[in-house]
Amino acid sequence: MTFIDLGTAFFEFGSAVITTLTIFKIIKDKHVSGVFWKSWFFYVAWTSWEILFVYPALNLELAYYLCWVRLFGQMTWLVLAMYYMKKNK
């Protein structure tokens, strides 16, 4: 584990926490507003790219595992957003 791995993992962890907080907000409010939800497809693709290519190539093991947590959160957010947007239509 290197300094770069720890630093990157810190940002991955922060991103996962923020995503989790937004998931709780969607569940509480039962709707999504003020967000262009389709942009989350880009973030899911970006996170997938990091998991598949970037972190393994740079040998950032801790960041790699935390990136999986972030990806799970992003996908959960996206599914919830689509569900409540369709339900509330």
C-alpha positions as CSV (number, residue, x, y, z in Angstrom):
1,M,0.0,0.0,0.0
2,T,1.5,3.3,-1.1
3,F,0.7,6.9,-0.3
4,I,-1.0,7.3,-3.7
5,D,-3.2,4.3,-2.9
6,L,-4.2,5.7,0.4
7,G,-4.9,9.1,-1.1
8,T,-6.9,7.7,-3.9
9,A,-8.8,5.4,-1.5
10,F,-9.6,8.4,0.7
11,F,-11.4,10.1,-2.2
12,E,-13.1,6.8,-3.2
13,F,-14.4,6.5,0.4
14,G,-15.6,10.1,0.4
15,S,-17.4,9.6,-2.9
16,A,-19.0,6.4,-1.6
17,V,-20.2,8.1,1.6
18,I,-21.7,11.0,-0.4
19,T,-23.4,8.6,-2.8
20,T,-24.8,6.7,0.1
21,L,-26.2,9.9,1.7
22,T,-28.0,10.7,-1.6
23,I,-29.4,7.2,-1.7
24,F,-30.9,7.7,1.7
25,K,-32.3,11.1,0.5
26,I,-34.0,9.5,-2.5
27,I,-35.5,6.8,-0.3
28,K,-36.8,9.4,2.2
29,D,-38.2,11.8,-0.3
30,K,-39.5,9.1,-2.7
31,H,-38.7,11.2,-5.7
32,V,-35.8,12.8,-7.7
33,S,-35.8,16.4,-8.6
34,G,-33.3,18.9,-9.8
35,V,-30.8,16.3,-11.0
36,F,-30.1,15.3,-14.6
37,W,-30.2,11.6,-13.7
38,K,-28.8,10.4,-17.0
39,S,-25.4,11.8,-16.1
40,W,-25.1,9.0,-13.6
41,F,-24.7,6.6,-16.5
42,F,-21.4,8.5,-17.3
43,Y,-20.2,8.1,-13.7
44,V,-21.1,4.4,-13.6
45,A,-19.1,4.0,-16.9
46,W,-16.2,6.0,-15.5
47,T,-16.1,4.0,-12.3
48,S,-16.2,0.8,-14.2
49,W,-13.3,1.9,-16.3
50,E,-11.3,2.6,-13.2
51,I,-12.1,-0.9,-11.8
52,L,-11.3,-2.7,-15.0
53,F,-8.2,-0.9,-16.2
54,V,-6.9,2.0,-14.1
55,Y,-6.5,0.8,-10.6
56,P,-5.2,-2.7,-11.5
57,A,-2.7,-1.2,-13.9
58,L,-1.5,1.2,-11.2
59,N,-1.6,-1.5,-8.4
60,L,-3.9,0.6,-6.2
61,E,-5.4,-2.2,-4.2
62,L,-7.3,-0.3,-1.5
63,A,-8.7,2.2,-4.0
64,Y,-9.7,-0.7,-6.2
65,Y,-11.9,-2.2,-3.5
66,L,-13.4,1.1,-2.4
67,C,-14.2,1.8,-6.0
68,W,-16.4,-1.3,-6.0
69,V,-18.3,0.2,-3.1
70,R,-18.7,3.5,-5.0
71,L,-19.9,1.6,-8.1
72,F,-22.5,-0.3,-6.1
73,G,-23.7,3.0,-4.7
74,Q,-23.9,4.7,-8.0
75,M,-25.8,1.8,-9.5
76,T,-28.2,1.7,-6.6
77,W,-28.8,5.5,-6.9
78,L,-29.5,5.1,-10.6
79,V,-32.0,2.3,-10.1
80,L,-33.8,4.2,-7.4
81,A,-33.9,7.3,-9.5
82,M,-35.4,5.5,-12.5
83,Y,-37.8,3.7,-10.2
84,Y,-39.2,6.8,-8.5
85,M,-39.2,8.8,-11.7
86,K,-41.3,6.1,-13.4
87,K,-43.5,5.6,-10.3
88,N,-44.2,9.4,-9.9
89,K,-44.9,10.0,-13.6
